[in-house]
Amino acid sequence: MTGQNSSPGKPKQARIEIIPLIDVIFFLLATFILFTLSLDKIESLPVELPKAAPPSPSTNQEDDTVTLQVSEFGNCYWTFRKNTELIDISDVRPRLQNYKANTPDPRVLITTDDRAKFSLAIRVLDEVRLADINKVSVETRVRTTGR
């Protein structure tokens, strides 16, 4: 038989063909280039981020933020100007209304201890909303009860 490279008794040896490999690489390169050229430019809106400024030294007024800490037993700790009182959750709204009437810029921080139920914190948040106080923060770190 003519046209055969190996003799009938020898096994065929494997060869690495590099030309098909180069063809595949060029195909992938061409696909990548065409894909990147077809992408549209993403347009965005300009945003001016606020710059942080240190507090001015002339503002030495006391912090008028009320901290409401919910405990696991359904009690609430009312902290105002470093004075902490244990109150019932039902007393929160009347105190908040009194606080709002006597404070020009009322602010409330709601926090819980590590075993408080989420529903109790939401109840306190609802009481703050019903007292019509708009500046509310929720603390995400764990505090010990009554601190």
KAFENNOR-V159809 format. One record per backbone hydrogen bond with DSSP energy under -1.0 kcal/mol. CO is the residue of the C=O (numbers start at 1). NH is the residue of the N-H. Records with the same first field share a line. If there is no record, write none. Layout:
CO=NH / NH
//
This chain:
18=22
19=23
20=24
21=25
22=26
23=27
24=28
25=29
26=30
27=31
28=32
29=33
30=34
31=35
32=36
33=37
34=38
56=59
58=60
66=109
67=79
68=111
69=77
70=113
71=74
75=71
76=87
77=69
78=85
79=67
80=83
83=80
85=78
87=76
88=91
89=92
91=95
92=96
93=97
94=98
95=99
96=100
97=101
98=102
107=66
108=137
109=68
110=139
111=70
112=143
113=116
117=121
118=122
119=123
120=124
121=125
122=126
123=127
124=128
125=129
126=130
127=131
128=133
129=132
134=136
135=108
137=110
144=147
//
